[in-house]
């Protein structure tokens, strides 16, 4: 495969340790030229292709120099920014001093904001697209005593991510965040901190600490063109049939051995065995698992639930039969598949990954589609419950929630020649997704690069839900 950041220029902060250092190393491996920023000098030599500037990210002059140096060295401004620098202090709210709050908030929020402003201005001036990834934290979304300043700053950074994604999507600038939980970095290394966080690790589904490289893999995905329709999303790295075919083809391209299951016969032969049947039946799943064993000699270790049906009628007109039909395919099918999948892997003591395709309709009101919306909301929450149950067995469960996507199910139904321009106008990135856009997100969540991601919903809607 070609390097995913070939010819890209990236600024990475916090670059000499922890997540920032791992990101620099991974970006260089993937072909990027990197401007590395850190208040501390590197303990070990940085990889070839890295330009290091020592200084505080709270200093506006550092950002000016970083962009000027990139332009001088490589002829253009950076098109990727990763804000990984962070600091923390511990104090209960009533004991928190103004100085401590200002210090933590300055590094964890104001500095990333300054960096975003500098890079966005440069991209707009050169008329180029780009990608920004902010390293937030789960503590920006859940409360942990004594982490008031840190949690507030990270929560603000996550919200700033969404606002910037909305403001600059039309200019081709994507903005996303990664929110790690317990990761082995210098910040978590002190024995008292490690001991305290060990108790929280036991509450995660995967029951283990994350490593900086694992978070860097999530950052790489969001920074790369693989996430071309992902913006305004906070990826929690904390413990239609056409889309299905695009996923099958992309999995095969990445070396997976695939069994396809669909109620309809394929227009063209897929790679690997094909099983015709409804995902709402136990028989179809039994035949699919048997086909995997016959063809490949083992149970599957990846499961992707894409099959779905639409429903287009107002709530008062929904019949019991229509309710049962939609729920059987959109919720019952994935449930049957996950049960069969997990039973086999637990019996064989093997890890695995499930990716369920939900929809932004699970989080937004869509007129005249109440049962479809309810079924996708149910699937999203079922996935989180499954992540909690299966995590101790090494089975990850995540969700991709696409927005408007041009598939065989939506073409001429909800996306027509008349409605397409109106829909695109509501999307921050200004275009309707193709199946391949969604498939890239599915591949990422199914891969080992998402090894510390479970129970997460990756919204792939071009920024539609920012409205």
N, C-alpha and C positions, 0 to 999 in steps of 0.2 A: 504493500500500500504506500501511496505517496505520503510524505510528511504532512501532517494536518495543519501546520502553521508555516508552510513553505513561503518564503518571501514576506512574512509578517514581521512587523517591528512592535515589540511589546515593552511597556514599562511595568516592572514588578516591584512593589514596595515590601519592606520587611524581608529583604532578599537574602540575608546571610544566615538565617536560621529558620527552623520550623517549616510551616506551610509555604512561606515565601521562597525559601531556599529550594524546597522540593519542586515548586512551580517553575523556578528558573531552570533547574536541571531538566525537567520534563519538556519545557518549551524549547530548549536548545536541541534536545533529542528530536523534537518534531519540526525542526527547521527554522525556528524563530531567531531573530536577532534581538537581544534583550538589553535594555537599560535597567540596571539593578540599583535600587535605592535602599539605603539603610543607615541608621544613625551609628551603627557599629560596623567596623571593618570586618571583612571575611576572615574566619579562622582558617579555612582551607581555600586553596586557589579556586576561583570561579571557572566554569567551563569556557572553552574557547568560543568567541562570539558574543561575550557578555561585556558590556561597558558599565563599570561600577562608579557610582557617585556617592560619596559619604556625606550624610547630612540628615537633618530632621525633616520628616514629611510635613511638619507643622509650619515650615518656613516656605513662604511663597516663592522665594528666589530659587529654591531647589527645583521646583516644578518648571520654572522658566528655563533653567539650565538643562534639565532632562530633555525637554522638547527641542531646545536649540542644539544639543549634542546629537540627538537622533537625526535631525535634519542635516547637520554637518557631516556626520559619519555615513549616512545611508540615503541622503537626498530627499527625505520626506519625513513627515511627522509620524509618531507611533499610531498604529491602528488598533492596538490592544492595550488595555490598562487593567492591571490586577492590583487592587488595594488590599494587601495582606498584612500590612503593619498593624500591630495592636498592642495595647498595654492594659493592665488591670490593677486594681487595688481592692482591698477587702475592708469594708466598714459597714456597720448598720446605718440605716438612713439618718438617725438622729446624731450619729457620730461622724458623719461624712463632712469633711471640711470643703470650703469653696475651692481651695487650691487643688485638692485631690480630684474634685469633680471636674474642674477646668482642665486639668492635665489629662484625665482619661477621655473626656469628651472631645478635647482638642485633637488628640491622636486618632481616636476611633471614629470620629464623625467629621469634624471640621477639615482635617487633613485629607481624607478621601474626597470630600466635597470639593476642596481646592484642586485636587488632582483631576477630578471629573471635569471641572470647569476649564482647566488648562487644556486637557486633551480634546474636549468637545470643541472649544474655540479653534484649535488648530485643525481639526478635521473639517469643520464647517468652512474655514478659510481656504482649505485645499480642495473642498468639494468631494471628500472621500467618506466612505462608510467605515464603521469600526465596531468594536465590541469592548464593553467594560464589564468586569466581574469584581464585585465587592465581596470580601470575606466578612460576613456577618457572624452570627452565632445563634444557637438555639436559645441562649439566654436573652436574646432579643424578643423571644416569643413565649418563654416560660420564666417564672420567677425563681430566683435562688437567693436566699438571704446573704447579705454582705456584698452582693454584686450589683448594687443599685446603679452606680455610675456606669459600669460596664454594660449592664443590661439595657439601660436607657439609651446609651450611645449606639449599641448594636441594633436596637429596635428602630431608632431614628434612621440608621443607615439602610435598613431593609426598606423602610418607607420611602426614603430618598431614591432608592433604586427604582421603585415603581413609578415615582413621579418623573424621573429622568427618562425612563423607558417611554413613557407617554409623550413627553415633550420632544424627543429626538428620534422617535421611530420613523417618522416621515423622511428624515434625513439619512436613513440607513444605519443609524447608530443603535445597536442593541445594548441594553443594560440589564444585567442579572446579578443575583447574589447566591453565594453558597453559605449555608448556616451549619457549621460543624458542631458536634457535641464534644465529647471527651477525646482529645487528640494528644498524643505524646509529643509535646513541644517544650521549649525552655520555660514557657509560662506555666505549664502544669507539672514541671519536674520537681520542685521542692517537695520533700517528703510529706509535710503536713497537707499540702494541696493534693498530692497524689492519693493519700489515704482518704481524704474527704471525697474525692471524685470517684475512688474505687466503689464506694457505696452507690453512686449514681450509675456507674457502668453496669452494675448488677441489675439495674432497672431497665436497661436497654434490651431490645429483642435479641441482638446478636451477642450480648454478654461479653463484650471485649472492647478494648480501647481502639481508637482509630489511629492510623499512622499518617504522617504528613503527605506521603506519596498518594495515599488514597484520596485525600481531599484535593490534591493537585490534579488528579485524574478528572474529578468533577469540574474543576476550574478549566482544564483543557477542553473538555466537551463544550462548555458554555462559551468559551472564547473562539472555538473553531467554527467552520462553516457547517459542521454537522448539526449545529443548533441554530441554523439560519432563520428559523421561524419561532425561536424562543426568545422572548423579551419580557421584562417586568416580573420575572419568576424568582422566587427564593427557593433554591434546591436544598432541602433538609438532608445534609449528609450526616445523619445521626443514627446511628444504629438503625366500519363499512368494508366489504369484501375486497375492494381494490387496494385499500390500505393493507389488508392481509396479504395480498399477492406481492405487493411491494416489499413487505417485511420478509416474506419467504425468500424472494430473490436476493435481498440484501444480506440476510442471514447466510444463505448459501455462498454469496460472494465473500463473506468473512470466514468461510471455512466450516460452518455448521452443517450437520447432517439433519435434514428437515423431513418431518412428516406433516402433510397438509390435511386439514379437516374442513370440509365445507358442505353445505346442503346442496349446492349447485356444482355441476361438473365444470372443470376449468376450460376456458376458451383455448388455452395453450397448455401443454403438459408442464407441470411445475417440477423443479428439481426434487428428487426423492419421491417416496411413496405418497399417493393421494388416497384418502379415505372419504367416500361420499356418505354424508349423514348429518343429522341435526345435532348441534351441540346440546340441545335440550334433552337428549336421550342418553341413557347409560350405555346402550349398545354401541353408539358411535364412539364414545370415549374408549370402551373396551377394545374395539377394533383398531383405533388409532394407537393405543399403547402396544397392542400385539404387533402392529405393523412396524413400530420402532424396534421391538425386540427381534423380529424376523429379519429386518434389514440391517440393523446395526449391532445386535447382540446385547443390548442394554436398554433400561428404561430411560426416558428423556430426562435431562437435567435442566432444561429450559422449557417454559410454557408461556405462550403468548395468546391471550384471549382477545381477539379482534372482532369476531362475529357479533353482529347486532342487527336489530330491525328498528325502523322508524315508526312513529305513530303521530298522525296529524289530524287531530280532532279535539274540540274543546272538552273540558272536563265533564260537562253535563251530558255529553253524547257518547262517552266511553262505555262500552259494554263490558260485561264480566269476561266474555270470551277474548276481547281485544286486550284487556288488562292481563289476563293469563298468558296470552301469546307473547306479549312484549316482555313480561317478567321472566317467562320461561327461558327465552333466548338471552336476554341482556343480563340477567342475574343468575338464574338457575343453571345456565350453561357454564359460565365461569366457575360457579360453585362446584358443580360436578367435576369439572376438569381439575380444579385445585385439590379437591379431596383425593381423586385418583392419583394425581401427581405426587402429593405430599405423602400419601400412604406408601407408595412405591419407594420414594427416596428415604423415608424414615426406616422402612424395613431393610433397605440396603445400606443404611448409614452413609448416605452420600449427600453433599450439599447441592443446592440448586437455586434457580431464580424464576419468579413468575412476574410477568408484566401484563396487567389488565388495561385495556383501552377503554377509558371512560369518556368524558366529554366535558367541555366548559358548560354544557347544559346542566351539569350536576350542581353548578354554582351560580347560574344565572337563570332568570325566568325567561322561558321561550314560549311565546303564545301558541296555543293550540297543540302543544306537545307535552301535556302534564305527565303522562305515564312514562314517556321516554326520559324526561328530565328526572323523574323519581327513580327510574331504574338505574340511571347512571350515577345518581347520588348514592343509591344503595350499593352499587358496585365499588365506588370509591371507599365507602366506609367498611365494606366487607374486606377490602384489600388491606386496610389498616389493621383490622382485627386479625386477619390471617398473618400479617407480618409479626404481630405480637406473639401469636401462638407458635408459628413455625420458626421464628428466629433462633431459639435455642438449638434447633436441629440444623442450623446452617442454611436454611431456606429463606431467601429474601423475597419480599413481595412489594412491588411498586406499581404505580399507575401513570399512564400518559393520558392527559386530558386535552385532546385537540379542539380547536375551534372550527370555523368553517373550512372544510376540506373537500376538494373536488374528487369524489369517489363515485362508483356506480350507484351507491345508495342515495347520494345527495344530488347528483346531476339530474336536472329536469324536475326534481322534487322540491328541494329547498333552495338550490342554487341554479338559477336560470339566467338567460341572457339579460333579462330585465333586472333581476335582483342582484346579480354579481357585482355591478359597480357600486350599488348601495351598500352591500356587505363590505366590500374592500375599503370603502370610505370610513368605516367604523374601526378598522384595524390599524394599529399604530404603524406597522411596517408597510401598510398600503397594498397588501396582496392576499389572496386566498391561498391556503396551503395546498400543496400537492401530496399525494400519498407518500412519496419519497421523503418529504419533510418529517412526517410522523414516524416513518420507519427508522430514520436515523436516531430519533430519541429512544425508540424501543430497543434498538441494538445497544445503545449506550447502557440503558438500565439493565439489560440482560447480561452484559459483559462483566468481566472481573474488574474493569475500571470503576464500576459502581459498587465495589465490594463492601463499602461501609454505608451504603444507601439502602434503607428499607423503610416501608411504611410511608413513602413520600409520593406526592402527586406532582408530576412534572407537567405544567401547563404549556401546551404547544399551540398557541393561538395568535402569534404575531402581535400580541399586546391588546387583543380585543377586550379582555376582561378588565383592562385598566380604565375603561370608560365607566 
